[in-house]
Amino acid sequence: MNELLINAVGPMREWLFGLGDVGVALWIVLKILAIAVPVILAVAFYVVWERKLIGWMHVRHGPMYVGMGIFQAFADVFKLLFKEVIRPANAHKTMYILAPLIVLAPAFAAWAVVPFDYQLVLSNANAGLLYLLAMTSLGVYGVIIAGWASNSKYAFLGAMRSAAQVVSYEIAMGFALVGVMIAAGSLNLTDIVLAQQGNAGLFEWFWLPLLPLFVVYWVSGVAETNRAPFDVVEGESEIVAGHMVEYSGAAFALFFLAEYANMILVSFLITIFFLGGWLSPIQGWVSADVSPWVDWIWKGGWPWTLLKVGFFASAYIWFRASFPRYRYDQIMRLGWKVFIPITIAWIAVTALMAFYGVFEKGA
């Protein structure tokens, strides 16, 4: 299926390149839009899916009136866009406006190196892993600035709690990715996926030898995106909406968009790092050439990426519907005293496995 997609866009690419520098610039813009627009639409429908799925789990109705619930996302978007943005009188005007943009920009910039399929990536950077760590770390600056610029004690307390939580779990996530880097022998995300190829299907993927890092990365991803049961930043019973409490309308929508885009991003990354990305779970077990429309089932392709991402994105919702909120001291203890020691220990184990040839890249 990837070959069909490349053959479809190939003539357009050649035509644009024939226009010179202007065509190259247009091609880059088109590739950016090809990722940004689906991400924005995915966020919109992810919100609807969240409300419907939680409704089913709680045995109640989710959205059902606006286009049978399908268009509820668009109704919410228009409501937020047309609401008045009320800025506190004593807020720092420039920083107050910049904060949502600083949160949103890295959330979208990170998608530049995320591969959806082989050769289906905006930038196949060799240091893609480092780029991802840099982009996902920048968002916390927007959170801190939002809390400070609002000139509100509630917003500032929420910003400080969010910053401490995000930094704590980013360390654990970073250490978990060190294990992935050792296992794959590369910082390139495409190479990391290709290192999980083999004839043993899903047992070739990194989730098995790196199981503790897989669990730590997933739970840390939930905590870093401030989602239940780690949503103390927005604990309504304590500090209202955290660093976003003084934002409304379109400004609040940007924070909302960044949060859900990051949730989808984490679902993509855990799929790429530990579950073989676009690789099929039955790779090596079936060998046939039937049709490009069904060959992806055993040969792999972007539909497998989307299926895996859909599972983890739904797991976010499952957690929210199932678990009570952690106390803040419990969250910090889990990050610093449990996850970080586990990741450091398993990095050493991973290094030993790599030294003794446990990982057969692409075999």
Buried (B, 14 or more C-beta within 10 A) or exposed (E): BBEEBBEEEEEEBEEBEEEEEEBEEEBEEEBBEEBBEEBBEBBBEBBBBBBBBBBEEEEEEBBEEBEEBEBBBBEBBEEBEEBEBEBBEEBBEEBBBBBBEBBBBBBBBBBBBBBBBBEBBBBBBBEBBBBBBEBBBBBBBBBBBBBBBBBBEBBBBBBBBBBBBBEBBBBBBBBBBBBBBBBBEBBBBBBBBBBBBBEBBBEBBBBEBBEBBBBBBBBBBBBBBBBBBBBBBBBEEBBBBBBBBBBBBBBBBBBBBBBBBBBBBBBBBBBBBBBBBBBBBEBBEEEEEEEEEEBBBBBBBBBBBBEBBBEBBBBBBBBBBEEEBBEBEEBBBBBBEEBBEBBEEBBEBBBEBBEEEEBEBEE
